[in-house]
């Protein structure tokens, strides 16, 4: 996901009046990320943010927004719409 896509997702949430979606934090992480391993990054961050859920992408490396662009955008928009 590029910066523009993320900005658009936040603007959609705001325009829909979904302030809770903006406050929600999802941690999106690949379990094959060698440079930022899941147990010491994604898991820890999720525990630190009260309203966060951990979404793990099996086999996904670092650079998840590029390698899994469509799914990551769909997951973020799904959270915003709900």
N, C-alpha and C positions, 0 to 999 in steps of 0.2 A: 504494500500500500504506500503510495507516495504521500507527500505532505498535503497536496491538494485534495486527495481523496479523504484523508483524515479530517481536514478542515471542512470539507463538504459534509461529512458525516456529523460533525458537531453542529454545523449550521442547520442541518435537517432537524436534529434533535431540538435545537433552540426554537426553530420556526414552528415545530409541532407542539411547543409548550412543554416539552419533556425535560424539565430541569433535572429530574431524578436520573435520567440517562446520562446527563452531563456529569453528575456527581458520582455515578457508578464507575468503578475502575475494574476492567477486566485485564488479567495478565495473560497475554497470548504468547506461548513459548513452544518451540520445537524441542523434542526430546533427543535430538541428535546434534544439538548446538555445542560444538567443541570449544568455542571461545568464551561462552557464557553458559556453563552447564546448568541444566534445569534445577538440580537440588540446591545449588548455592546462589541462584539468582531468582528464577521464577517462583520457586516454592517459598523462599524467604520473603520476597516482596509481597506475595499474596497474603502471607500471615501478618505483615505489618499494616496493610490497608484494610480497614474494617469492612468496607463494602465491596471487596474485590473477590472475584472468582478466578480460578486458574483454568485456562483452556489450553490443553496440550495437543500439539499436532504431531502425531506419530511419524517418525522418520524425518522431520523437518529440521534443517540446519539453521545457523545464524543467518539472518537475512530473510526471515519468514515472510515479510510483506512483499518480497520480490518472488520468492519461490512458490508461495501459496497465496498469491494476490487475490484471486477470486474468492476463495474460501474465507480469508481473513476479512475482506470487505463485507462479505455476506454475514459473517458472525458479528461484526461490530454493528452493522445496520440492524440485525436481528435484535440485539440488546437495546438499541435506541428505540426501535419500534414497539418493543414490549415494555 
